Amino acid sequence: MSSALLERATARTRWRSWLYRGLGAAAAVGLLAVLGVLIPLDWVTTLSAVYMYIVLAEGWNILGGYAGYLNFGMVTFFGVGAYTAGVLCTQYNVHPLLTIPLAGIMATVAALLVGVPALRLRGVYFAILTLIISFLTQVLVTNLDITGGASGIYMPSLPFDPFTNEQIFYYAFLGLMLLAVLLAFIIEHSRFGYALVAIREDEDPAEILGVRTTWLKTQALLLGAFLAGVAGAIYAFHTSYIEPQGTFSLDISIDVVLMSLVGGLGTWQGPVIGVPLMLVTAQVLRILAGELPFFGSTLPPEFDRVVFGIILILVALLAPYGVMGLVRRVRGRRLTV
């Protein structure tokens, strides 16, 4: 009888916990939705960038965080999505809304063609190969006539005033971000996520125990590529112009990895925490670069890269599991007291 009562009490506690979490999530989503109407134009643009990077970081985290495969190729799928939307819209007159899911599909196909063979490698070899693939994709896009070459592609703009345009893309990135965060949350609490963690901890024993490592890594890569492709398509319409150097910039891949690492690898909350922290830091450093004296001159624009490198080293040494790792450590200490 006592065990039955204990089970009921535990079930009620869990139900209340999930209820409070759901209400908190709903309140947060409602607040973000209202902000798109209340805040100034500059903040709408800034938050749109935050949402976009959270999508990329959550997509990267599926393979890079849960499975432990350091991937510098997210910008490849992002760029493929952007150029898919650009080519379909400008060259073949496909409706912009239709190009967005097609961009995700094309990015997934690209991941299937170049990423799956790369998954045969591990560790630093996989990271280097994804880096090389990013450079090769940029060179290919630069030399193709259909992509506009180095001149890029001018995207059609929406027939609204600037603030309305920014609001539309704000809600587009917000919706995609919510989808990416929900997907990461589901993965983290599913057998799929547990299997990816097993691969990260030790892939060979996991494979011996029956975990289909190759198939699971492929699924993780394809899911991340689809999210990046859709984000790239929305980004292309948002900026109204895409070109190879900026769209396939290595900085995007590096920033995504760094943001995920600072927030916490292998957690759905990591990108949600790491992206705003790093973007705010980057913005402050850009302001300082133009104002603070530095040996009789001003700080170079690349100064933020130096600071990011230092942050990466400090996180790796002092908080290898990121902000979420520190939070869980504090929670664990409170529970043991």
Secondary structure, DSSP 8 states (H G I E B T S, - for coil): -HHHHHHHHHHHHHHHHHHHHHHHHHHHHHHHHHHHHHS-HHHHHHHHHHHHHHHHHHHHHIIIIIS------HHHHHHHHHHHHHHHHHHS---HHHHHHHHHHHHHHHIIIIIHHHTTS-HHHHHHHHHHHHHHHHHHHHT-TTTTGGG-EE----SS-HHHHHHHHHHHHHHHHHHHHHHHHHHHTSHHHHHHHHHHH-HHHHHHTT--HHHHHHHHHHHHHHHHHHHHHHHHHHHSEE-HHHHT-HHHHHHHHHHHHHH-TT-SHHHHHHHHHHHHHHHHHHHHHTTSEETTEE--TTHHHHHHHHHHHHHHHH-TTHHHHHHHHHHHHHHH-
